[in-house]
């Protein structure tokens, strides 16, 4: 009896060849978006990496590394020596994203995962310098991608799987335990909190059945994505919903590079014939007359590598997403019923944790609990600084994210400097306010010696039941002085008044 290979679909997808143009469009869009993210980090790199910006500098000049990385990314966008620069991009991604620390946000992990997978992807097969000048010959083939009219459809699906599928599956694990998401308020809640949104669209938030339906659709879409994205007859529907979801994220929340990064991945679901059509419209002729899909008859030994790669990534994501088979209940049972196995059990637990650490830092495989209840439970106030009556550009007068708060900076100031437990973590608040004050003062060419900033607080009410005009009511809450941040040379002192909301003692 012949045993059926459960991974035969990998070989089928590898032998099925389609136009390389869709992959090329993805390369240009995704890595240009990553370039913009790195450019944003470069503009704030002292804030990211200095213990106290400009006063206590980082040990490593990260500005130089970021400039080099931007050069690598532009080479990938242009399709220059894509084999070499895809490897260099991955190394830069590992180095930088593992140094951002408290400025980490969920898109960093997706960049890292995609950077890893694209090492094994023919990125420069089309719309590239490599392909235009056919540089993939002889020794140059080691660093340049030879021109290919067709590439394996597996390359398309693998990027979508790890860049979107893994994220959605893990996200659903958190959402099914979230009151806001299971009640249809997963979009309404963060959009009704001033510190989380950049757009006052109260008119939409007040349409209860529409906003609740959108929440449920998002929940179901993420739940079912893995079962439908690879099916041709559903691909345009999946693309359309995903496009609307992430374009809405761009409009609503201060994470534009997250939104556009996902949109770039979603282009891989578009029919490759679209790029043929657009090329003909632009240039007046098509460069390719062969059928858009071809099936390679002979087997390719490289399919074994992609089988191992896929299995490894799936197992690492499973290990990151689930405690099973070492969940608390199982561990408790083994410790109680088989005490002699404790040392071996501890060894397995440490191995599981080590694998999680490795997969997170090397491949971006990590849990994705984004915009769930614990981000907002008890988040009843936000703090920032004002100087001579004007707010520093972390928040606006309404309490919405200001000019500084985007991407990782928004995640840092909104959830690590501020946050639901801010009054239990005054040291974190102080360190954060000091960091941002020092960065802002340098931009303003302000000598901090003897200067004083006012600490101000704004009330932000949280509810897990839909209510009309909730965002507007939060926006109308006023900032109130609650303390001072005083500077003496490069050192500072934070004084919060005992009545944190209203009066100076």
Secondary structure, DSSP 8 states (H G I E B T S, - for coil): -----TTHHHHHHHHEEEESHHHHHHHHHHHHHHHHHHHHHHHTHHHHH-SBTTTB--SS-HHHHHHHHHHHHHHHHHTSSHHHHHHHHHHHHHHHHTT-GGG--HHHHHHHHHHHHGGGS-TTSSSSHHHHTT--SGGGGGTS----SEEEHHHHHHHHIIIIIHHHHHHHHHHTT-HHHHTT-HHHHHHTSGGG-S---HHHHT-HHHHHHHHHHHHHHHHHHHHHTT-GGGHHHHHHHHHHHHHHHHHHSS-HHHHHHHHHHHGGGS-HHHHHHHHHHHHSS-S--S-SEEE--S--THHHHHHHHHHHHHHHHHHHH--TTS-HHHHHHHHHH-GGGHHHHHHHHHHHHHHHHHHHHHH-------S-GGGTTT--EEEEEEETTEE-TTB-TTSSB-TT-SHHHHHHIIIIISSTTGGG-HHHHHHHHHHHHHHHHHHTT---TT-EEEEEEEE----SS--TTHHHHHHTS-EEEEEEEEEETTEEEEEE-SSSSS---
